[in-house]
Amino acid sequence: MKKVELYIGDFEYKQIEEIFENEKDFQPVNEKDHVIIKALKEIINPNNLLEENVGGEQDTETVTYKKIIEPEDKSLDKGDVNFKL
């Protein structure tokens, strides 16, 4: 067994809470899903919250996402495959 200390932003914490609030019957599909769901539940478990505002307030909500444009034809047989983002 491992003991892990984790620092997480308020925004991310709220996002994880919302996942479980909106998906009451959130169930794993396979063993790896089970591990991920269990870990996320432990992150928002009130018994595991040891301290708030550690290091002061930080903006963890500002994140940049890069959208990948998927080709309509995903066949690898065409020979014209571009793997760049």
Secondary structure in CASP SS format (residue, H / E / C, confidence):
PFRMAT SS
TARGET T0000
AUTHOR 0000-0000-0000
METHOD secondary structure of the structure
MODEL  1
M C 1.00
K C 1.00
K C 1.00
V C 1.00
E C 1.00
L C 1.00
Y C 1.00
I C 1.00
G C 1.00
D H 1.00
F H 1.00
E H 1.00
Y H 1.00
K H 1.00
Q H 1.00
I H 1.00
E H 1.00
E H 1.00
I H 1.00
F H 1.00
E H 1.00
N H 1.00
E C 1.00
K C 1.00
D C 1.00
F C 1.00
Q C 1.00
P C 1.00
V C 1.00
N C 1.00
E H 1.00
K H 1.00
D H 1.00
H H 1.00
V H 1.00
I H 1.00
I H 1.00
K H 1.00
A H 1.00
L H 1.00
K H 1.00
E H 1.00
I H 1.00
I C 1.00
N C 1.00
P H 1.00
N H 1.00
N H 1.00
L C 1.00
L C 1.00
E C 1.00
E C 1.00
N C 1.00
V C 1.00
G C 1.00
G C 1.00
E C 1.00
Q C 1.00
D C 1.00
T C 1.00
E C 1.00
T C 1.00
V C 1.00
T C 1.00
Y C 1.00
K C 1.00
K C 1.00
I C 1.00
I C 1.00
E C 1.00
P C 1.00
E C 1.00
D C 1.00
K C 1.00
S C 1.00
L C 1.00
D C 1.00
K C 1.00
G C 1.00
D C 1.00
V C 1.00
N C 1.00
F C 1.00
K C 1.00
L C 1.00
END
